[in-house]
Amino acid sequence: MDLQQNEFDRLLFFEHARKTAEAEYAKNPLDADNLTRWGGALLELSQFQTFPETKKMTEDAISKLEEALVVNPKKHDTLWCLGNAHTSQAFLIPDRDEAKVYFDKAAEYFQQAVDEDPSNELYHKSLEVAAKAPELHVEIHKHGGFAQQQSTGSTGASTSAGTKTQKKKKSSDLKYDIFGWIILAVGIVAWVGFAKSNLPPPPPPPPRRG
């Protein structure tokens, strides 16, 4: 998969953030903020991987975020990131019933985040997106799911004409609609968190496509 410059910059930034969080964890394993940043960085990085690596990295992100909740069960940004992580994981699972378990978990975490920080519009928006997620899951797997898209190189970047290309582009656009929101949202929180940690300034978020 060819990476555009801003995507490559994000990849480098979050890889640096992951390594920094890992080093900080060695010094203080009970820092909930650091664990949340680590989980957020892993979730960002998972989007640049092959399908099996994406799944594993998403699971690692969930593990770090759950570890942060053990330290601080009411940490709303961690709860919210966990909602996004479970949403990401659900979309990687072809079986609708199995995926629903993760969608339900995501909705619970989003609700908890709203309960802890009721004025946060981002959390409310995530709850709305979570309600639509199962329907989008059905659509994405009509196109063969993410694993097939990756294996066939369906990135929507092909310049060749024809129906096949249009189908690929439609599938890719749908993937962007789902994951574009998740990653943009997680990125916002992660960028703020990393800025507080005196890391180098991150690249700006990519523009949303209408």
C-alpha positions in Angstrom: 0.0 0.0 0.0 1.4 3.3 -1.1 1.4 5.9 1.6 0.7 9.6 0.9 3.1 12.0 2.6 0.8 13.0 5.4 0.0 9.3 6.1 3.7 8.5 6.2 4.3 11.4 8.6 1.5 10.1 10.8 3.1 6.6 10.7 6.5 8.0 11.8 4.9 10.1 14.5 2.9 7.4 16.1 5.7 4.9 15.8 7.9 7.4 17.7 5.0 7.8 20.2 4.7 4.1 20.7 8.4 3.7 21.4 8.2 6.6 23.8 5.2 5.2 25.7 7.0 1.8 25.9 10.0 3.4 27.4 7.9 5.4 29.9 6.0 2.2 30.8 9.3 0.6 31.9 9.8 3.5 34.3 6.2 3.7 35.6 3.8 0.9 34.6 1.0 2.5 36.6 0.7 5.7 34.5 -2.8 5.6 33.1 -2.1 8.6 30.8 0.9 6.9 29.3 -1.0 3.6 28.8 -3.8 5.4 27.1 -1.3 7.1 24.7 0.3 3.8 24.1 -3.0 2.1 23.2 -4.0 5.1 21.0 -0.7 4.9 19.1 -1.1 1.2 18.5 -4.6 1.7 17.3 -3.3 4.4 14.8 -0.5 2.2 13.7 -2.8 -0.8 13.2 -4.3 1.0 10.2 -1.1 0.8 8.2 -0.6 -3.0 8.7 -1.6 -6.1 6.8 -4.8 -7.8 7.9 -3.3 -10.2 10.4 -1.0 -7.5 11.9 -3.9 -5.1 12.1 -5.9 -7.6 14.1 -3.0 -8.3 16.5 -2.1 -4.7 16.9 -5.7 -3.8 17.7 -5.8 -6.5 20.3 -2.6 -5.1 21.8 -4.1 -1.6 21.9 -7.2 -3.0 23.8 -4.9 -4.7 26.2 -3.0 -1.5 27.0 -6.2 0.5 27.3 -7.7 -2.1 29.7 -4.5 -1.9 31.7 -5.0 1.9 32.0 -8.6 1.4 33.3 -7.3 -0.9 36.0 -5.3 2.1 37.2 -8.1 4.6 36.7 -11.5 3.0 36.0 -13.2 6.4 35.4 -10.7 7.8 32.9 -13.1 9.0 30.2 -10.6 9.3 27.3 -9.4 5.7 27.9 -13.0 4.5 28.0 -13.6 6.3 24.7 -10.5 5.0 23.0 -11.5 1.5 24.1 -14.9 2.0 22.4 -13.0 2.9 19.2 -10.7 -0.1 19.5 -13.6 -2.5 19.9 -15.3 -0.9 17.0 -12.2 -1.4 14.9 -11.9 -5.0 16.0 -15.6 -5.7 15.2 -15.1 -4.6 11.6 -12.3 -7.1 11.2 -14.6 -10.1 12.1 -16.7 -11.4 9.2 -19.3 -13.2 11.4 -22.1 -10.7 12.2 -23.0 -12.3 15.6 -19.4 -12.4 16.7 -18.8 -8.8 15.6 -22.0 -7.7 17.5 -20.3 -8.7 20.8 -17.6 -6.1 20.1 -20.0 -3.5 18.8 -22.0 -3.9 22.1 -18.8 -3.5 24.1 -17.9 -0.4 22.1 -21.3 1.2 22.8 -20.9 0.4 26.5 -17.5 2.1 26.6 -18.8 5.1 24.7 -21.7 5.4 27.1 -19.4 5.3 30.1 -17.2 8.0 28.5 -20.3 10.2 28.0 -21.3 9.5 31.6 -17.9 10.6 32.9 -17.7 13.7 30.6 -21.3 14.6 29.5 -20.2 17.9 27.8 -17.8 16.2 25.4 -19.4 16.3 21.9 -16.9 13.9 20.5 -18.2 11.2 22.9 -21.8 11.8 22.0 -20.9 11.6 18.3 -19.2 8.3 18.9 -22.4 6.9 20.4 -24.3 7.9 17.3 -21.7 6.3 15.0 -21.7 3.1 17.2 -25.5 2.8 16.6 -24.9 2.7 12.8 -21.8 0.4 13.0 -23.5 -3.0 12.7 -25.3 -1.8 9.5 -22.0 -0.7 8.0 -20.4 -4.0 9.0 -22.9 -5.8 6.8 -22.1 -3.5 3.9 -18.3 -3.8 4.2 -18.5 -7.6 4.3 -20.7 -7.7 1.2 -17.6 -6.5 -0.5 -15.4 -9.3 0.9 -14.3 -7.6 4.1 -11.0 -5.8 4.8 -8.8 -8.9 4.4 -9.9 -9.4 0.8 -9.6 -5.7 0.0 -6.0 -5.7 1.3 -5.0 -8.8 -0.5 -6.4 -7.5 -3.8 -4.9 -4.0 -3.3 -8.2 -2.3 -3.3 -7.2 1.2 -2.2 -9.4 3.2 -4.5 -6.3 4.7 -6.1 -6.4 2.8 -9.4 -6.6 5.0 -12.5 -7.9 2.3 -14.8 -11.5 2.6 -16.0 -14.3 0.1 -15.7 -16.9 -1.3 -13.4 -14.4 -3.3 -11.4 -12.5 -0.2 -10.5 -15.7 1.6 -9.5 -16.6 -1.3 -7.2 -13.2 -1.2 -5.6 -13.5 2.5 -5.1 -16.9 2.2 -3.5 -15.6 -0.4 -1.2 -12.6 1.7 -0.3 -14.7 4.7 0.3 -16.9 2.8 2.6 -13.8 1.6 4.5 -12.7 5.3 4.8 -16.1 6.4 6.1 -15.9 3.9 8.9 -12.2 3.9 9.8 -11.7 7.5 8.7 -14.0 8.6 11.6 -12.5 6.2 14.1 -8.9 7.1 13.3 -9.5 10.8 13.0 -11.2 10.8 16.3 -8.6 8.7 18.1 -5.9 10.9 16.5 -7.4 14.1 18.0 -7.2 12.7 21.5 -3.8 11.2 20.9 -2.4 14.4 19.4 -3.5 16.3 22.5 -2.1 13.7 24.8 1.2 13.5 23.0 1.5 17.3 22.9 1.2 17.4 26.7 4.1 14.9 26.9 6.3 17.3 25.0 6.7 15.1 22.0 7.3 16.6 18.6 4.2 18.2 17.1 2.2 15.8 15.0 1.1 16.4 11.4 -2.4 17.9 11.0 -5.3 15.5 10.6 -6.2 14.5 7.0 -9.2 16.4 5.5 -12.5 14.5 5.7 -14.0 13.6 2.4 -17.7 14.5 2.0 
